[in-house]
């Protein structure tokens, strides 16, 4: 690699790295807010556990940020080189555009290897470990799920509010018991209460004291014109709030086939292929769909890795042709192209229940189109 190659390679590499880091951060923040913020506010997660969980989310974020970051880096670097007439000087020196942009193609090709490792190894292992660690942290102290002065909606069919909490004792307890349409059919207000954890039932138990219970019309709970049944007692029977929904959300029960490593995926595909075909039509169709979904996941992981090269190939002629230094303009082009790529992928994957359309092979279409368009635009640019 000569001096010119090293110059272009380093320029694209550092710009792409910065763009990937930025897009990874953008993808990471909503995931942290959705998955971890409630547990952090509840005091469920110590600082070191939060750092570990965020670190385990990074491979998932980089999976989506890598193609977009590569495209953005290519557009920014080549747009600047073109705007500064550096590419014009290279052509005047007898260096063709394909030759000048060879370092970009080399970097994109190397990034495919990173993408394959990311999709087949790093991301699946990190996702499994992420939910396993999160589940263990939440299970370590489930009583911390009750946060004072916060409306808690994590328990299925209930909303809870506690004014004060000291250990297992609480004050000013409000519990809204909801129907299937999320309407309050019964309201509990207790001056005092005690909270416990039932490990056998995997549930939080709240025993309300000096409690007032308002029961509404089961057919129309929102009709407050009719008299409501109100009962005041010294102690009400314990209220049970199941943690299954929370632990399912935070635990390894969320394991998905997309999180299988390469070896696990190949083993599962081989196992499914060896299974005898069920004689019952419905069971046979389900088995066929299950096998097809595994094939679809396998091809999707490969094509997601190849997207780095596809977007880079179309970014080369666009970056040169547009010749813009403006970061915002290049970001806009990158976002638009990436959106188009992923939209095509999502539409194709929507046919996962119709194996006859061979969505697993159609997943290669966006890459073929983008690489083909990039080569065509580059040839036209060279002929100018």
Phi, psi and omega in degrees: 000122183277184184298317180296317179299317181295322180297312181290320180299313181295320180299313180292319183299310183290324178293318179295319179299316179295319180293320178297317179298319180295313181292326176297320177297318180297320178288326186290318187301310179298324179295319178295316181296320182287317188269326192248334190301318181297320180289326177294314179296329180280356181075018181285333189242119173292164186302317182293326177292322178298316179298317180297316182293320178295320177299321180289341177278343185299315179303322178298318180291320181293329178306317180274331184281334185299308180296317181293321179294321178297313180298316180297317179298319179295315180297316181294314184291309182290328175297320178291316179299321180289318181294328179274006178065018178290322177293325177297320178294323178296317179294324178294334178274005177091011179264120181288162179296315177303322179290320182293327183265010179302321178300329178294316180295321178297315179297318179295321178295318176297326180291335175298319178299315177299318180296320178296316178296321181296314185283326186263343184229297189297306183297313179301315181294320180293321181294317179296315179294325179300308182288330177293316180292320179296317179297317180295322180292320180290320180291337183297327180209076185293339181293340178288355176294335178274107183254127179299148177058034179222134175280117185258118184244015184284337183273129183297124176085005182219152166234133186236141173223132179233128181287314180221153180212126178227099185067238179262009178254140182227156176230153178053067184263127174240132177227124175254118176268122189257153173268189184294339180260017177064033175256143183285111178263343177208138182235129177250133172228113182244139177290322181226168177186163179236140180243136179222165176243125177261103184294324180296319180271350184053056185213153172270131181249122178247122178255105182278140178238146184049067191246147174242127184242124177249121180252128184255171180299124184295331181278326181218078183298338183276355178278098181266001180288325178281152180299139178259150179275118182239128181235134176241125181221164178287324179212132178258158178298147183304142177261132184252127179239110184290142178260005184300318182296318181291316182289331175292321179292324184263354189251184184287355177296345180274010180305129181241159179295333178295344182262012175283139175286175182301311180297318180295319180294316179294322178296318180292320177297318179294320180296317179296323181292330180279342182295138177294146180287124180298148180282331180287130185304316182295317179293323178295320179294320179295318178297321179295319179294321179298317178295320181294322180296324176295319176297321180296318178297318180299311180292325180295319179297319179294314183291327175297324176291320180290341181301333178300312179290319182300312181290326177294320181297320179279339178285334181298302181293326180293318179297321180288318185290318182289322176055053181245140172270339188298123180295318183297320180295317180292323175300318180298316178297317181297314180297318180297314180294318179295320177299317179297319180297309183290331176296316177299319180296317180296318179298317180294317181291344177293345178268028183290348179258006177232080182303336182299333181279354178052058177298333179297325177277327178295338178298339178283345185299313180302320179293318179298316181294316183291317178294317179298316179296322179296315179296318180297314180294324180292321178295318178295323180293322180290332183278350181291000000 
